[in-house]
Amino acid sequence: MSLTGHLAQLEAEAVHIVREATAQARSPVMLFSAGKDSTVLAHIALRAFYPSKPPFPLLHIDSTWEFRDLIAFRDAFANDNGFRLIVHANERGRADGINPFEHGDYYTATMRTEPLKAALDEGRFDIIFGGARRDEDRSRAKERVVSFRSSQHAWDPRQQRAELWQLYNARCAQGQTARVFPLSNWTESDVLAYALARDIPLAPLYFAAPRPVIARKGTYIVVDEHRRMRFEPDDEVVEKTVRFRTLGCWPVTGAIESDASDIASVLAETRSAKVSERQGRLGDGDAGQSLEEKKREGYF
């Protein structure tokens, strides 16, 4: 399917950003969660450098509580498209049993933020591509396309450079790194429409299928690993046909009831949705840190 004018413009902008930032980088890397945004972004990178392969690896931060289907999709995607895949996890946190059921914000910091910073330091990466979009959250909307971080990976929205006429200065000062977001101006519907137009496979969790769930906090949690699930006394595992709009750690990511089993029907359902996609992230609604506070500490 050919791209519409709107999608063609978004694609051209994203390709331009990837090429420009890579040209200014010493050691670039692309974060890859295997979610819809990072999958589309990786395809943008493939188009940007075709027929060569992108000159950077994919980096996945494994929280140790990832959906099993997502890990399988991640590995197959990297292999099928010739990417070098780096997987980094906090093994000390894994050994200590840090988990999303009991540890809340400490879990996020320990199993996502800290291993991300460690992986970036270890690889000496200066330009880090990510698939975040401005429409996801209010703190995302404050981000520049090229968002600079301190030597400790901290984000200060007041210390960012102006971006005029699609001119992106990604040159880092001593100790700085830059997070670069080529999909900044895309929406959730744009991502899905682009995947449909370019025939890009997405992780199966985005499509409706019968799955074992429990009801919790007004949503459905898929019991991805029965032996590691922390059940409450009134929990009842039932099978429902559900899918996900957003993907995070499986114990704190809510699914929605749906019959949408292909990208076209998922796109139609998304366009008629009345709630934000991130309402499926239970951690975003907790009384702990806001997403902006987490980002100031280095969360992507």
ABEGO torsion letter per residue (X at the ends): XBBBAAAAAAAAAAAAAAAAAAAABABBBBBBAGBAAAAAAAAAAAAAAOABBBABBBBBBBAGABBAAAAAAAAAAAAAAGBBBBBBBBAAAAAAGBBAAAAEAAAAAAAAAAAAAAAAAAAGBABBBBABBAAABAAAAABBABBBBBAAGBBBAABBBBBBGGBBBABBBBGBBBBBBAAAABBAAAAAAAAAAAGBBBBAAABBBBBBBBBBGGBBBBBABAAABBBBAABBBBBBBBBBABBBBAAABBBBBBABABAAAAAAAAAABABBAAAABAAAABABBBAAAAAAAGBX
